[in-house]
Amino acid sequence: MRKPPRLYFAFRSPFSWMALRRLEELYPEAVDTVEYRPFWEPDADLLARLRAGGGEFLYTPMSKAKHLYILYDTKRLAASFGYTMSWPVDVDPWWEVPHLAWLYARREGKEREFYRAVTEARWERGENVCDPALVKDLAASVGLDGETAASAAHDPDLREEGLKALHDLYQDDVFGVPYFRVGRHRFWGLDRLDAVTDALGLERDARAADRPSLARVPVPDLSPAPTDLDTDTAGGCG
């Protein structure tokens, strides 16, 4: 059986956030066309189990220089799309917390609602989405059991489901996000969105026809330079 089109996202990545938001705004039917799947840097336990099963996590951390570029580039792109963005500062994040909570939300049929709640918290308000207390509140806000969501990173069944998701990443050769698989075709990055929608045969929402495209990106004022940098990478952005 042919696999459905897949879209790999990460709560950590600003480009993933913008790509999915653009996709849903310009091509709302994509919600029912594309299967969303999570991408995250596994903790030591899941990484060891992934490798023991013959898999690997394919993302390579970026340099400080590239990270600085990402900070500027995301500010420029967010401004061009008219998005409000607050860059969060991650200190020793545990990415299983929001991503395994998303797997729990998927079980309950609330994955899109929970996804939006998490991305709004992280990218519009600059909140720490690896804080179980915040995840509890976000889950409850969309009708999920907050305690279950907050403890998802410790749940053996959800960790097993997470391990399978990591193997799927490896099998699909996912090395960064946003990453799309449409049949045999692979597309990586926010700037491949038009190619993805062409491959899917989607028609742009007429109501969004006047919204900026990547071909017309104005350059906003980028000064002053950011002074607070994450102690980690930008989340699979390349």
N, C-alpha and C positions, 0 to 999 in steps of 0.2 A: 504494500500500500504506500502510495506517495505521501511523504510528510507534508503537513501544511506549511505555508510561509511562516518563518520564525523571525522574531525581532528580539535581540538580546539587549537588555537595559541594565544599568547600574544606578543605584541611588547616589553613588559617589560621584558620578560623572556629570558635569554641566552640559556637555554636548549630548549625552543621552537624554537628559531632561528636555533640552530645547528641541531635539529631533522628534521625540514622541509628542511633545506639545504641538509642534508644527504639523505633524502627521495627522493628529486628531482634529486640529482646527481646519486644515485645508482639505483633508480627505476623511471625513467622519465615518464613512463606511469601512475604513480600515480597522476599526474596533472589532468588527465581526469577521474580518478577513485574515488578520495576522495573529499568530499565537505569540504572546509575550512570554519571555523567559528571562530569569535573573542571571546576572554576572556579578561576581564579587570575589575579592581576594580571600581565600579560605584561611581559617585559623590552623594552628599547627596540627591538631588532631585530624581535621578533614583533609588537609593537604597530604599528610602521611598515608591516610587511607586511600586517597585518590591515587597516589603513586603506587601503593601496594597493589591496586587493581589495574595497573598498566596505564594510568592516565597521567596528565600533567596540567599545571596551570600555565597557560601560554603567555600571559602578559609580562612585559619587561618594564620595570620602573623607569621613569624618565629622569633626565638630568635637571639640575636646578635651573639652568638657563631655559630649558624648554618649559619648565613649570612656570617661570616668570612670564614667558610668552603666552601660555595658556590663560593666565590671569588677565592679561590685556585683551586677548582675543575673545574670551567669553564676555567681557564687558562690552566690547564693540558689537558682538553679535546680538546680545540681549537687548542693547539699545536699538539696534536696527529692527528688531521684531516688536519693539514696544513692550518688552517684558521687564517687570521689576525684579531685580536680582540682588540678593545679599550673600556675598561669598562666606560660607562657613569655615571655621578653622577647626580642623580635625586633630585631636591629640590622642594617640593610642586608640583609634576606633576599633570596635569589634563588629565587623560588617555582617556577621551572622545575625545580629540582633534585628535589623530591619528586613534583611532579605529572607530569613527563615520565617519571620512574621508574615511576609508577603506570601510565602508558600502556604501558611495557615489560612490567610485570607482567600487564596485561590481555592482551597478545599471548601470554603464556605460560600463561594461564588461572589466574593466581594473584592477581588483582586484589583479591579480598576479603581474602585472607590478608595481603597487603602493606598494604592499607588499615588493617586492624586493628593491624598492627605499628607503622605510622606514627602513628596517632592515640593509641595507648597511650603511645608515646614522648613525643609532644608534650603531650598533655593530662593524662596521669596522672603523668608523670615530669618534665615541664617541659624536655625536651631540644630541641636545635636541629635540627629535621628538614630544614633547608636545608644542613646540613653533609654533604658527599658521603661522608665517612668513616662517619658514622652511617647514612646511607642504604645504604651498602655492607653494613654489619653487619645492618641490618634486613632487607634483601633476602635475604641469605644465610640468615637465621634461618627464612625461609619457603620455602627451596628454590630461590631464584632465583640467577642469577649476579650476585654483588655488584659486580664491576667494571663490568658492563654497566649495572646500575641506577645506580651512582654517577656514571657518565659520560653518562647519558641526556640531560642538558641540553645537551650538546655534539654529540649524534648528529644528523646532518642528516635522516635519515629520521624520527626521533622528533620533531624540531622541526617537520618538515612535518606530521606527524600532530597535533602540538600546535596548529599554525596552523589546521588543519581544525576542531579542537575549539573554538578561539576563535571561528571563524566560526559554528559551531553555537550557541554562547552568544548571539551577536548575533542569529541568525535566530530563536531561541526567546525573545528579549527578556529574557534573564536579567540582572538588575541587582543581585542579591545572593543569598546562600544561607542556609539550604537553600531550594531552589526546585524545585518539582515541576510537570511538565506531564503531564496525564492527558487525552488527546484535546485538545479545545479549552480545557479548564479549566487554570487556572494557580493555584498556591498558593505563597506565600512566607512562610517563617518557621517556627520550631519550634511556635508555637501554632496552626498550621494542620494539624498532623499528623492529628487526628481527621477533618477534612474530606477530607484526602488518602486516608486508608484507607477512608472511606465511598465515595469516588469509585472506588476500586479494588475495592470489594466484599470487603474483607478482614475476617476475624473475629478478634477479639482472642484471644490465647493464654490459655486458662483458667488456666494456671500463673502468669500475670502479673496476674491480676485484682485482687490486693490491693496492687499497686504504685501509688505516688502518680501522680495525673494533674495536669495543669496547672490543673484546677479546685480542687485542694487543695494549695496550695503554702505550707508553713510559712515563716516568716521567720527565718533563722538570724542569729546574731550577726555583724554586718558590720564590727566594729571589731577592730583598728585599720584605718584606710584604707590601701589599697595605696600604697606609696611609689615603687615602680619601675614606670614606665609604658613600654610599647612606644614606639619612635620612629616607629611607623607606625600604621595603622588596624587595626580588629578583623576584617578579612578578609571584607568583603562582607556584614556583618550588618545593614546598612541605614542 
